């Protein structure tokens, strides 16, 4: 697992967008306030106790006396407790040593020597999150859970993994790299490179955005750890030795180089005691030599050029160049201002760079802020023509000059500060994780993490600075951009021979390694390969690991009460929640009346509806989203979801804006539409190498259910190709004419139902405003449903209507059929999927199929596809009336399809235990019971008609699943010829498939 370089602004810089708090008593935060600086607890000393009222938490900073390990606890009344330990890992070469180490420590430890305890714990716990990340300069191990016993179990496994891993040679071969016979049981088959990280990074480097971001960082900070690839350059990975890996662990994974973070409502003392006893007491202080020096500042700007593989999906084949100007921001000026500045300069249609670079259609946007010790700021373009290079450079310089001369409009600054206010109020369910990632980079370089959390202080300081000096921002731009000589201009262009060169380089590297081998080395490799295979195939004893029991799971769900009513004749679901002063509005607009030929246009319609010149005004009042959404229910099978949220005080304005969109949508601006089309097409093309498994699954499901067909139309390869086609059209008037036709079907109260989540105090007001809105947009009064007498906004308690079955075939004309599709792709790994038509959520067999998918993933597919096959991941899942197999970044293609089939035989032969079933149940329940934010309560019922009663019935069926029912459903649904299935593969040219006429090659 590797943290991807986040290219979009606002993700890496504004991490607090996911922050939230709970509307409950403040007992945990009050308890934490009783700690005092100087107090000793379990080998730690309290350094500082700070309240952070913005985020409703109390922060306690501590240091471990013996080792100097740093500790931060954020006490908050949130049950979803989080732990994270982060180590400063600063590699000085491209072998990917921190990344391979991150994988290898999770392969077994002193106390938990069984293979792969990390993956096994996924099935023995109710964790809400478990993962590990390698960033440029730190490695982080976080988990979260709502269960106290589970927290202790996971903490024990994590501490042992990080500080006392086995780091066996076999683990290194499996996770890092190895030479092995292509077929390990055949000593005459050729030797090839294998290894999980080796393949993962080959996959990662087939993503051009990733390639570019990596070069940009390496070349902007060339002189220390940021000059190398922490995840591993594929061809440098085979230079790493097992000894080097162990040495890196000894020097970096030490408490003196560690930062511990805990979050939530569990008591701090218990955490400290366990961490002291199980880990820290066994260490003495060292002086870790891991500090990163500042990058020496250049005295003149530099230019550089790199190449990438051509993109077959590029919306315009002649426009595949990327160019960026990147600035190193050396001075320690607060990240808050830099983040604001970058949003002001780049984000949204009213930003200066949007106007000078995107609107003239020179290319699509590209910008980044990276997580390094010293900040950097990048602005540039992708999807541009080579001949525009000089022009783009000039425009960037000119635009910066204009900003220095003219500054920013006050409304935009206000809109941005308002957005921060909304983000602080909005409650997500992963607050602890957001906090951990928000503070990680700064804390890693000894910045004060508590200072970062005081967001209101930053806003106030910013306002003051602007008041004292109205040219504050302009002066920053002058200093950090115009006068900055540490500037890199990096361009990237496609090279037709890129892939070929890569293949050749790998082949040369391989030959060099192979030629150096003696006959006895080769024999050794063959035997090691067999040994690995036999270890991987052995039945594993995981009994050393702690586990929750099925009896630890709550037998019943907590009920979410909703009220049903109407507003202007439209059905409305009201759900009262502690939303912290926010109001959430949704409308589901049915697609049932939409003509077939318009469906491909729906995603474009959704993004163009709010395409107006004053879009930033919207941001100052509300947050909008219009999404294509596909649901299963009796009343409507397919729809578009409109959603928006606002602070309570802006409620009338929010509905006013919706009225505006409904009554006078602007479908006349061809220029704006073209920009939108170019950006969407580019985004879709970029996503394939990262989410290839999603595209494969969507395609495989296409011919099986009406929903699957629509998913493909809206978000599959069909949509990717459609947008590419539109992007290539010289004239968009035809498309513009289509949009109002779609509007008549979608933005139509006759086809709508709505939902509101707000505090109880605000609900009546919200209902009244919604009623007004509906009256305003009623397109044709005589078409309206008769409004019952005495109505106005009405609310009554719902009378429960339990749907017994949902049908898979809502469209009577839909005929499921078998289909195998192959998409040749310019990357070296495959994404493979097979879908089988089964039953929907409400069917009595669904629970067994659900548990079955987990058993197969954990006990068979993971081993065969990842460990033996060398793919980054693979598994099975259920949903949408389908049973779906998939693999991710997979060196194999058709072989993986037969692995899917073999997994069915494996289940039917009954080679699993009661323990396996219990583990699968825990893993299913940890998903079923994952926390739901107040803004999303009641959404299952609203979107899909899944009521609490249906959920409870499903829950009881999950508890009741037995080995017999698993074997039974495997035979009945997954056996060959039992049900219609579809297959899709995205991957490099494939001779086996080409020769096989049963495949459709796209
Ligand atoms: Zn990884």
Boltz pocket constraint, residues with backbone or C-beta under 6 A from the ligand:
constraints:
  - pocket:
      binder: B
      contacts: [[A, 1], [A, 2], [A, 99], [A, 103], [A, 197], [A, 200]]
      max_distance: 6.0
